[in-house]
């Protein structure tokens, strides 16, 4: 865990974190909030610097991360659990409305672990609950995908869809090209430009190299 904290301190400066936070504010308000109904309980797996949890509107916010420093970046009232995402025994079955993760699966050591993460998330979701994930797409970033020391698991939007289906989810939306590969790439940085980018889907087909998958826990 100390190694993980050191890696992220080296990768993201304070200025980098501030820039990411401003972008995530717009992403949450203008895109991801549509998947989070009023009064929801939200679970952020691998919460990192807490950008999603800070800016999404929800009644209850829960964050899971292996980095102990992640706790420092959460908003007041958010719950933090220092643990692996493939063991959610701290949460009751059927207690979460929306599970979310961003740029997480590629860090997992194997598909077996990803299967466990998806299975545990499915357990804690309420029937009809959603797991929304944003991921770099190996299909559209085959070189940059491996530029990060802790990227291990190769995934495209199609292989990820199969993983969700295998775990028992109903995949209800799959966007193969959403935003650029990272906040350091060609995504417009000013909040107004980010809002304009989100409103212009044809541009996603040119610049987008991350995918979004939205999957539902069956109601039956």
Secondary structure by P-SEA (a helix, b strand, c coil): caaaaaaaaaaccaaaaaaaaaaaaaaaacccccccccbbbbbbcccccccccccccccbbbbbbccccccccccccbbbbccccccccccccccccbbbbcccccccccaaaaaaaaaaaaaaccccbbbbbbbbbcccccccccccccccccccaaaaaaaaaaacccccccccccccccccccccccaaaaaaaaacaaaaaccccbbbbbbbcccc
